[in-house]
Structures are given as C-alpha cells and as structure tokens.
Amino acid sequence: MPPRRGGGRRTRRSEEESRAGSDDDAQVDDVTRQIVGPYMIRIKRKLAAAV
C-alpha cells in the first residue's frame, strides 16, 4: 500500500498549547482507554492467576 500524501498536522502548536495539552489529546486518551481497557483487565487477571 503506498504511503499517504499530505497527511499530518498542518498547524503549529503555541507554547501554551504545548504546555497545557489540547482537547484533542484528552479525547485521544479517553478513546484509547475505552479500547485498551478490557484487554488490560484480562492481562492483569492472567498475570494474577499465574502467580
């Protein structure tokens, strides 16, 4: 598959945005937790059972 062209962020973040983070970052973190959360619970249970 060929690489995408023209992708990526087009605007620079200001110093304030860099320090404070952005709403987009918070939304990404929330979605990541929703997706990964159930898998992490299973892994933790398996590790606990193996001990």
Buried (B, 14 or more C-beta within 10 A) or exposed (E): EEEEEEEEEEEEEEEEBEEEEEEEEEEEEEEEEEEEEEEEEEEEEEEEEEE
